[in-house]
């Protein structure tokens, strides 16, 4: 033990065992304090190097959308630098274009460039086309979906229910930290309905197109482009938009003047009758005979969805107490229930795995101090690794949790190898072997970062978690295990007559193996059959039914 103490002093370069242990304890406390700040979610939310431009054009065929909209957008997008491939799909009433970017392209700059080109092309697109929506591709389609959905139903029209949600529910939920987007859907929007008299318009020689043009000139906005602006201290880029005098959301026919062919100005309110009504619905959704509205909540990428879901539930309970009679809120979808269930399953499996490993260690060593060293080393390793999880922005999701479970065995192996060598040889020379084996595993995991983008973005958190845990295990094995061995007074247990026990086990195994060989030689056919059945028969390759010879001949 004295020789081991001298080796520890030389290795620590002046650092005592107490200092090293306290350092790891402090780092573990920091890691435990940062663990609740890690984002917990169901799927990874990394952006793939690509964009998707989607649009709708109700009431038009796929051929019309392809020729009038999709082909124009494709021609515009082909001028953007850094694009590797362009894929487009035109359906009846809608279409989308998927753009794959080069891995060296900056997705934010490309997104801004595509947005600018769409604004320039917007005025040339046919009427009825919705404004194209630009979205980033996700490695997992579920990553960008809402993690909680509620239904708000009441004995009122859908538009009234949606207004109640906009005024009373949405502000309270938007104040929560971690909420990225709130969407209320299910109600048909309001519209201005204009009724006119064809006879009156014909007498004044005014057409419907004249009315449409006058309304567009009053309320439309046009994107003119981007220019450089000198603000004094620095030069900035600004967007130029041509606006009109009309206020968005208001429609005043008396302020719109229509010119007749004779040059006379006629106010629009003298030609038409304007009413504000709800659009004609295309579908209805009811629960227990009551109209319903959807409320979808999307969390930010860095939010802990489990904590945020608890806060949302508390707010919803408060809202239920002040809602009018007849109004109800029901939970339609909650991804955190599945996340919690998966976390409980992973925790259970991880606990069973660690328990089995520790049970083997306890049975073999029959030393509580040895077992205590393994438990503390593993706990310190995971706690310190949480610091790097937070520093590198890793997410706690299914892939990263699988990486943590996978790396526990490797971490325990490093601790056991280092501990056993110190107890036997009283030196740290085994660290080079542990380092080589660990670097080999890390090198195999590095291949994940060179895979295809979609696969890499899903598995990079798995690889990063395993690499971090293995890297920390090297520090634990070198700087934490030797001081702990010294402080807890761990020594190698010497069983009585070890050579005699080894010889007995060898004799017993040799006798069993000889008997097995003799038995297999005596019943060779049965042994071969059992060997084939052990590997399994390709029964799945047999046909489901045997056809007749005549049908096969045909």
SULRAUR-V495780 format. One record per run of one state. SS is the DSSP state (@ for helix, = for strand, . for the rest). FROM is the first residue (numbers start at 1). LEN is the number of residues. Records with the same first field share a line. If there is no record, write none. Layout:
SS->FROM-LEN + FROM-LEN
This chain:
.->1-1 + 13-4 + 36-4 + 41-6 + 57-5 + 78-5 + 92-2 + 102-5 + 123-10 + 139-9 + 155-3 + 175-4 + 186-4 + 197-1 + 204-4 + 220-2 + 231-4 + 243-10 + 256-1 + 260-5 + 271-1 + 279-7 + 288-2 + 300-5 + 323-5 + 366-2 + 392-4 + 397-1 + 426-4 + 451-2 + 489-9 + 523-1 + 536-3 + 542-7 + 554-1
@->2-11 + 17-19 + 62-16 + 107-16 + 158-17 + 198-6 + 208-12 + 253-3 + 268-3 + 305-18 + 335-31 + 368-24 + 398-28 + 430-21 + 453-36 + 498-25 + 524-12 + 539-3 + 549-5
=->40-1 + 47-10 + 83-9 + 94-8 + 133-6 + 148-7 + 179-7 + 190-7 + 222-9 + 235-8 + 257-3 + 265-3 + 272-7 + 286-2 + 290-10 + 328-7 + 396-1
